[in-house]
Amino acid sequence: MATVAHCLFCLDVLSARLDKRDHLSLHQVEDLWSRYQTRFDELPDDEPSELGVERDLQDGHEPLSDSDHDLEEIPSDEEEPAVTAPAPAPSTLRLPTISRLRAPSPASASTSSTPSSISASSSRFGLEESSSKASSSTSVFSFGRPSKQPSPAPREERYPLFVTWNTISARGHKSLRGCIGTFEAQELSYGLENYALTAAFNDTRFSPIRSHELPTLANYITLLHTFTPCVHPLDWSLGTHGLRISFTHSGRRFGATYLPDVAVEQGWSKEETIVSLMRKAGWTGRSKDWRAVGDLKAVRYEGKGEGCQWSTYRDWRDWVNETAREKVSKR
């Protein structure tokens, strides 16, 4: 199940890339988020804890401050224009991705899908594959007295996943800013980092996210599981299942997907969801004729999403930086 810590990790990854600094590891974020939630509990002064930001303080680098990312109003009632500026240097790793596209394409070349967790508009996703894999690491410093033996790294969970970026206007209006995912199971630290950057910089419907937009951002993570072939296209439950369909039309194969919350958000029935999915995949027939489309198959799946806004990240990161300063000053 996705967690707030997963969202905080993606926000830290994006902020660090834009600021040209190192980000915390997923394990560090999970640990520090847990400590932040219980920060008013009385803890021993010498309790060991791992934290990466002390390195910045010791090396003379200033941690993030609110002035680093001044809020600039981003129009939220209009969709961002297509890519007009080069994206920041992407991660060295490229992954099999499912990205939102404007125009449909046959599934023989790509698998179409449309996960939308917050945005009311949805569009297709194309599956593209690549082979390289890279890793990133952050130096680990003791947050207090160092332990003699480093704690073993926790076992990595693996999930298919989607990373969604939204902007939120001053009036609370949410607008999609990027969304890319994969049906191939990923180790979370690896998949979240790289799909966070890919969705931020390489969703072809939008220009790359810029630093001044950070205060307007919200991140949403969906981890997928329990994929089951449907007996028929309506063999799934609204609000519980996401749906992935494939079918043949005019001698070509097409496919698309919606995450579990899309149909409920849009107020669609099952049949309306199927028709919408087929249209996103490239079908142009009449709605009442959808049952006549050949070889229509569906796979249902489940996935519980979690979201987090920049303000939550900012408050947490400020606490991390301040606590690190206090520890350094006591040495």
N, C-alpha and C positions, 0 to 999 in steps of 0.2 A: 504494500500500500504506500502511495506517495505521502510524503510528510512535509511540514513547513521547512525542516532542515534541508530537504532536497531543493526546495525553491530558493532558500537562502544561499545554498551552494552555487546554484546557477546565477544568481544575482552577483555573487562575489566573483565568479569566473568572468562574467561580462564586464563588471566594473574594473577588475584587474587588467583585462585586456585593453580596455580603453585608456586606463591610466598607466599602462606599461609597467606593471608591477606583478609580483607573484600573488597567487590566490591561495587561500587555505585549502587543505585537503578535505574531502567529504567527511572523513573520520573526525577531523578537528572541528568542522562546522557542527556536526551532530553532537559532539561532546560539549562545545561551547554554548550551543543553543540550549542544551539541557541545563547547564550551569546558569545561564541567563534567566531561565524560567524559575529557578530556585535561588536567585541571587540574594534574596533577603533572609534565607536560612543561615543560621550561624554555622560557619565552617572553620576548622582549624587553620591557623595562618600558614602552617607548613604543609598543607595538603598538596601533593604534587598534581600538576596538570600540564597538558601539552598545549602549546600555543605557538603559532608561527609568526605572529606580528611582532614579537619582541626583537626579532632580527632587524626589522626596519628601524625600530627605536635605537638599537645599539649601533646601527650603521649610520645613524643621522638622518634617515629618511622620515619625513612627516607622514603619519597615518592620514587616512582620508578625513576631510572635514566637510561640513555642509557647504562651504564656499567653493569646494572643488567642482561641484556640479550645480550651478545656479539654475533655478527653475525658469524655464522659458516656455511660455504657453504654446502647446502644439495643437493645431486645429484637429478636433476629434470627429467632426461631422462629415469629413471628407476622407476618402481612402487615400493612403499615401501613394504618390506617383510611382511608376515603375522605376527600376534601378537606373539612376542617371549619374551616380558617382561610384568610383571604384570602392570595393569593400576593403576594410582593414585586412591585414594579412591573416588568412584563415589558419586554423589549427593545422599542424603538419599532417594530421591524420584525416583521411576521407572515409566516410562510412556509407553503407547502404542506407539511403534515405527515402523518406516519403515526404514530399514537399508540396505545398499548395501551389497550383498552377492556374493561370487564367483560362487557358484554352484546353479542351479535352484532347487526349491522344489515345491511340489504340493500346490495349493492354498487352498486345504482342511486343510492344516496346517498353511499356511501363504499366505499373499497377496504380490505378486512380483511387484516391481516397480523400476524404474531407473531414478530419477531426476538428471540431470547434467546441471549446469548452466554455468560452465566455462570449465570443463574438456572435452576433446574429447572422452575419453573412458567412457562407462557407464556400469552399472551392475544392478542386480536385488535387490529388497528390500523385506524383509520378515516382516510381521506384527506380533509383539509380544505384549501382553497385560500384564499389572500389575496394582495394585490397589492403592498403597500408594501415598500420596501427602504431600509434605513438603513445608515450606515457609522459606525465608531468609529475613533478614532485615538489614539495615545499619543505624547506628545512624545518625541523621540529625542535623547538626550544621548550625547556621546562618552565612552566608557569608557577614558579616557586622552587622548592628543592627538587633537584633532578633525581629520578629513580635510577638505581644501579642497572637495572635491566629494562630495556624498552618493552612496552607491552606489545604482544603479537598483534599484527594487523588482523582486523576482523574479516571473516569470510565474506567475499563479495557476493551479493545477490545479483541475479541476472533477470532482466525483464525486457520485453518489447516496451517501447516508451515513446511518448510525444512530449515535446517542449513547446509551449505557447508563450509568446510575448504579446501583451496588450498595453496600450496607453490609456490612461484615465484622465479625463479632462477635469477642470475645476468644478464642473457640475456633476461629476461622477459618471460621465458617459464613457463606456469601454469601447475601444476600437482595436481591431486586430492589427498587430505590428509585425508578426512573423510566427510561423508554426511549421515545424518539421519533426518527423518521427520515423520510426522503423518498426516492422513486425519481427525483426530478428532480435533475439534476446541479447542484451548488452549487460556487461558488468556496470553497475550503477555509477561508480566514480568515473569510468571511462565514457559511458554513453551520455550521462547528464552533461559533463563538461563539453563534449564535442557537439552534441545536438543543441546545447544552449548557444554556442557560438555560431553554428550553422544556421539556426533559426533567426539569430540576430543579424547576421551579415549576408546570408546567401539565399534567403527567400526571395525569389526573382520578382515577386509582385511589389516589393518595397525597396526603397533605398536602405543601405545599412544603417543600423541604429547608431546614433551619435551621442557623445558625452552629455550634451545639454538635455537630452531626453530622459536621462536616468531617473530624475525625480518623478517623472510621470508614469514610470513603468510598473507593471504587475507581471509576475511570472506564474505560470500554471503548469504543473507536471501531472501526467497521467501514465501510470504503469498498467500494462495490459496482461491478462491471464485468462485461463480457462477457455481456450478456443475449441469450439464444438461445431461440426458440420450440421446445418439445419436440415430437417426432413423435407421441408418446403420453405419458400422464401419468407413466409410469415411465422415461422417457428422460432420466435424470440419474444422477449418481453420489453415493453417500453420502460425506460428509466433504469433498466438492469443491464441490458446487453448493448454493446456496440455491434455493428454489422459490417461485414465485408462481402461484397457481391462480385460475381464475374458472370459474363454472358457473351454470346456470339451475336453479332449484328453485321449484316452485309459482308459476311465472310471474314470478319475481323473480331478479335477478342478484346473485351473491355472489362474494367473493374473499378471499384470505388469503395470507400469506407466512411462511416460516421462513428465517432466515439459515443459512448453510452448516453451522454447527456444531451446530444444534439437534438434528437427528435422531440424530447420533452421541452427543451428551450424554445423550439420553433412551434410547439403546439400541434405537431403532426400526428396523424394516425399511422399505423404500421404501413398501410398501403401507400399513403402519401410519402412516407419515408423511402419506400422502395422506389417509387417513381422519381423522387428527387435524386436518389443515388444513381439511378440509371441515367438521368439527364446529366448529372455531373460527370458520369463516365463517357458521355458522348452520344447517348441515344436521343433521337429527335422525334420519335413517334408520338401518337396520341396517348394521353394518360390511361385511357380505358383499355388500351391494347397491350399493356405491359406484360400480361400473362402469356401473350402469344410469342414473346421474344424467346428464341431458342436457347436451350441449355443454360437457363438462369439458375445459378447456384449461389448459396449464401452460407457464410460461416459466422456464428455469433461468438462474442467474447465479452469479457467483463473487465472493468477497470475503474478504480476509484481515484479521482483527481484531487489535487490540493493546490491552493494558490497562496501567494504572498505579495504584498505591495512593497514598493521601495521604502516607504516610511518605516515599516517594520524592520526591514534590513538595516536602514540607517540607524535606528535606535539601538539595535543589537550590535552593529559594528562599532558605534561610538562607545558602548560599554566595553567591548573587547579591547579597543584602543586604550581607554582610560584605565582599565584594570592592568593592562600590560605596563603602562607608564608607572603605576603605583608599585608594581613589583620591581621594575628596574630602579626606581628611586630608593627603594629600601636596601639595595645591595651596596 
